[in-house]
Amino acid sequence: MTTLTVSSNRIAQYWALTKPRVTQLAVFCAVIGMFLATPELPDWKIVIAATVGIWLLAGAAFAINCLVEREIDSRMARTARRPMAQGEITVPQTLVFSGVIGGTGMWVLYNFVNPLTMWLTFATFVGYAVIYTIILKPATPQNIVIGGLSGAMPPALGWAAVANDLPMQAWILVLIIFIWTPPHFWALALYRRDEYAKSGLPMLPVTHGTAFTQFHIWLYTIALVATTMLPFAVGMSGLIYLIAVAVLDVIFMWYAWQVYKHYTDMIARKMFAYSIIYLSLLFAALLVDHYLRF
């Protein structure tokens, strides 16, 4: 094996620590928040700096998550190939990596964006890497609900980056992701319930059973539909968003009803996959509506 191949493999391992697919969705929501924060196009220097800073701190948080859960990950097929689960990266290496990219992210946000965004993003890092990963996740089946706030913060971080403020509209975006998180993740937990039981994590399908989880997915979906109407209700968006989200919500509700009343692992898989597309399209619809209205 050549030195170049070894170096490429090592870079890929560190890249995997940042959970790039999850990070991309979070950063996408943050970028949408940046554009929604102003009727005009935001300063591209701010957009680039904020995107880089938020991405780095999110990656640092996910690296700590991989470190803390390395033994749990090794017992689950979905996560067994992660670098720390396979012992390809050591604990000190992960700590240094997380510290370097997280510190760099804070420096970028403080110097090229604003201190509010830096502190909010750092608080989100602590919320996910410490409060959720270390304290809540192994302790309660409500871990996804309680710890969901940190994962819901990206659009507020983006909004703060451009506006240096957090008005009601920014918190509505946070609320949407906060309510979306339980049905999104519980769909995954349902069809991976045997793996979660093996891992020892107290996920809702393991502690309270599949029927209980299916019912709560349905309840949260109803709450999500109501929450996604708030941007239109408060005048934050117009008809373009309303039509788009109505279609997205109908499909989401159909999946949730199928999970609740006609459950199969396949329908849970499909709901989980759709929930990611749903959130992306919802925020994209907000962006399109925002600029066509103005």
Residue, then its C-alpha position, 0 to 999 in steps of 0.5 A: m500500500t502506497t503512502l498516498t493510499v494510506s494518507s487518503n484512507r486516513i483522511a476518509q476516516y477523519w471525514a467519516l468521524t464528522k458524519p458528513r451526510v448528517t452535517q450536510l443537512a444541518v448546514f443546509c438548514a443553517v444556510i437557509g436560515m441565513f437567506l431568510a434572515t434578510p429580504e435582500l441577498p445576504d453578504w456572501k462573505i458572511v454566508i461563506a464564513a458562517t457555513v464554514g464555522i458551523w460545519l466545523l463545529a458540527g463536525a467536531a460534535f459528531a466526532i465526540n459522538c463517535l468517540v463516546e458511542r464507539e462501543i455501542d456503534s461496534r454492536m450495531a450493523r448500521t454503525a459498525r464500520r465507523p472508524m472509532a467502532q473499528g479502532e482505526i482512530t484512537v481516542p487521543q486522535t479523535l479528541v485532538f481532531s475535534g478540538v482543532i476543527g471545533g476551535t477553528g470553527m469558533w475562531v472563524l465565527y467570532n472573527f468573521v461572523n459575530p460573537l452571538t453566532m459563535w456562542l450559540t453554535f458552541a452551546t449547540f456543540v455542548g448540547y449535542a456532544v455532552i448533554y445529549t450524547i453523554i447524559l441523555k441518550p443512555a439514560t432515557p427513551q425520551n433522549i431524542v425529544i429532550g436532546g432534539l433542541s441542539g439538532a434543531m438549532p442550525p436555522a437559528l445559527g444561520w439567522a443569527a449569522v446574518a441578522n445578529d439577532l434571533p426573532m420569533q421567525a428564527w425560533i419557528l424554524v427551530l421548532i419545526i425541526f424540533i418536532w420533526t426529529p422524533p418521528h424521523f428518528w423513531a422510524l429508524a429506531l423501529y426497523r433497527r429495534d433489535e440492534y438498539a436492544k443489543s446496543g443497550l441504548p434505551m430507545l423508545p421501541v425497546t423500552h416501551g414497545t413498537a405499538f407505543t412508538q408507532f402511536h407517538i410517531w402519529l401524534y408527533t406527525i400531527a403536531l408537525v403538520a400544525t407547526t409547519m403551518l406557523p410560517f404562513a400563519v405569522g406572515m413569514s411565508g406566502l402561498i408558494y410555501l403553503i401549497a408546497v408544505a401542504v403536499l409534503d405534509v400529506i405524504f408525511m402523514w400517509y407514511a405516519w399512518q401506515v407506520y401506526k396502523h399497517y406497520t412493516d419494517m419496509i414502511a418504516r424505512k421508507m418513512f425515515a428516508y422520506s423524512i429527510i427529503y421532506l425537511s430539505l424540500l420544506f426549507a427549500a420551499l421557504l427559500v423560494d417563497h421568501y424571494l419570490r414574495f420579495 
